[in-house]
Amino acid sequence: MEIKKWLESVLLPTVQDVKFELLAVKKDVESLRREITSDTTLLRKDLAHLEKEMLLRFDHVNMRLNHLETHITDGPRQERRFGAVKNA
C-alpha cells in the first residue's frame, strides 16, 4: 500500500510533468521545422532571383564586351576607309 501511495503521489505527477514537457518540446520542434521550411523556401526564391539577375548582368556585360571587341577589330579598317576617302 505504501508503494502504491508513493507511485500515485510522487511518480505519477513526475511522469505527467515529463509527458507535458515532451509535448511542449514536440510543438517547439514542429514550429522550428515549419520556420526552417519557410526560410528555406524564401532563400530558394532569393537565390533564383539572384541567379536570374546575375545571368542578365552577365549577358549585358558580354554584349558590351562584344561591342567593344567589334570596335577594336573593325576600328583600324574603318579608319583606313575613311582615310582613303579623305585622301581621294
C-alpha positions as CSV (number, residue, x, y, z in Angstrom):
1,M,0.0,0.0,0.0
2,E,2.8,2.3,0.9
3,I,4.4,1.8,-2.6
4,K,1.1,2.5,-4.3
5,K,0.7,5.8,-2.4
6,W,4.2,6.8,-3.4
7,L,3.6,5.8,-7.0
8,E,0.4,7.8,-7.2
9,S,1.7,10.8,-5.2
10,V,5.3,11.1,-6.5
11,L,5.9,9.1,-9.6
12,L,2.6,9.7,-11.4
13,P,2.9,13.6,-11.3
14,T,6.5,13.3,-12.4
15,V,5.5,11.1,-15.3
16,Q,2.7,13.5,-16.2
17,D,5.1,16.5,-16.0
18,V,7.6,14.8,-18.3
19,K,4.8,14.0,-20.8
20,F,3.7,17.6,-20.7
21,E,7.3,18.8,-21.2
22,L,7.8,16.3,-24.0
23,L,4.6,17.6,-25.8
24,A,5.9,21.2,-25.4
25,V,9.3,20.1,-27.0
26,K,7.4,18.4,-29.8
27,K,5.4,21.5,-30.5
28,D,8.6,23.6,-30.5
29,V,10.3,21.2,-32.9
30,E,7.3,21.3,-35.2
31,S,7.3,25.1,-35.1
32,L,11.0,25.2,-35.8
33,R,10.6,22.8,-38.7
34,R,7.9,25.0,-40.2
35,E,10.0,28.1,-39.7
36,I,13.1,26.4,-41.3
37,T,11.0,25.2,-44.2
38,S,9.6,28.7,-44.7
39,D,13.1,30.2,-44.5
40,T,14.4,27.6,-46.9
41,T,11.7,28.4,-49.4
42,L,12.4,32.2,-49.1
43,L,16.1,31.5,-49.6
44,R,15.5,29.4,-52.7
45,K,13.4,32.2,-54.1
46,D,16.1,34.8,-53.3
47,L,18.7,32.5,-54.9
48,A,16.6,32.1,-58.0
49,H,16.2,35.8,-58.3
50,L,19.9,36.5,-57.7
51,E,20.8,33.8,-60.3
52,K,18.4,35.4,-62.9
53,E,19.8,38.9,-62.1
54,M,23.4,37.6,-62.4
55,L,22.6,36.0,-65.8
56,L,21.1,39.2,-67.0
57,R,24.1,41.2,-65.9
58,F,26.4,38.6,-67.5
59,D,24.5,38.9,-70.8
60,H,24.7,42.7,-70.6
61,V,28.5,42.7,-69.9
62,N,29.0,40.1,-72.6
63,M,27.1,42.2,-75.1
64,R,29.2,45.3,-74.2
65,L,32.4,43.3,-74.5
66,N,31.4,42.0,-77.9
67,H,30.6,45.6,-78.9
68,L,34.0,46.8,-77.7
69,E,35.7,43.9,-79.4
70,T,33.9,44.8,-82.7
71,H,35.1,48.4,-82.4
72,I,38.7,47.3,-81.6
73,T,38.8,44.9,-84.5
74,D,36.9,47.0,-87.0
75,G,38.3,50.3,-85.9
76,P,41.5,50.3,-88.0
77,R,39.6,49.1,-91.1
78,Q,37.1,51.9,-90.8
79,E,39.9,54.5,-90.2
80,R,41.6,53.2,-93.4
81,R,38.4,53.5,-95.3
82,F,37.7,57.0,-94.1
83,G,41.3,57.9,-94.6
84,A,41.1,56.7,-98.2
85,V,38.0,58.9,-98.7
86,K,39.8,61.9,-97.2
87,N,42.9,61.3,-99.4
88,A,41.0,60.8,-102.6
